[in-house]
């Protein structure tokens, strides 16, 4: 069990370091103005047009690094800085989010799977830990069989949320791949700017990897706690 806590601590440290590094990279590349002078919103619209996607809107959303694609209303939501900024980091983020729109238009299987999981996971991720706690309390108070069953239900819900984290990985990596391929093939960015965009998206992808590993570590911890109590 001591080894587990060391692993969990290591993942937490890695998550913090990756998050800080990501912010540093985006701030650094956000200060370098693009040679073409285009904003994130303009780059996103150009990529949509080049892919023949005319039913998706590019809009601004509050916050920092809150960029996302919404398949329900078909909107590319760019954070305020990315929407109006004319930098390598803005270009990378804008193109990445449009990458999701391209996935949607092409019925990319991993995105479809992820979208189907969202309704269940949105509930499961919030309730799983509480249900596990309730089961453990029941087991401790004498309701062993019922408590164990409740804990298993919570564990299954947590497993769904963990699976969602891993399904997210190919979706995010593929969106970045599509974004960088388009940026390069269209000569939208100069070579030095393209290198910055690749670096920024590389660090963004690593946040999803760390999150998935953290979710898996939590799942394994609770599985050991619950199943170990039956010995």
Buried (B, 14 or more C-beta within 10 A) or exposed (E): EEEEEEBBEEBEEBBEEBBEEBEEBBEBBBEBEBEBEBBBBBBBBBBBEBBEBEEBEBBBBEEEBEBBBBBEEBBBBBBBBBBBBBBBBBBBBBBBBBBBBBBBBEEBEBBBBBEEBEEEBEEBBEBBBEBBBBBBEBBEEEBEEEBBBBBBBBBEBBBBBBBBBBBBBBBBBBBBBBBBEBBBEEEBBEEEBBEBBBBBBBBBBBBBBBBBBBBBBBBBBBBEBBEEBEE
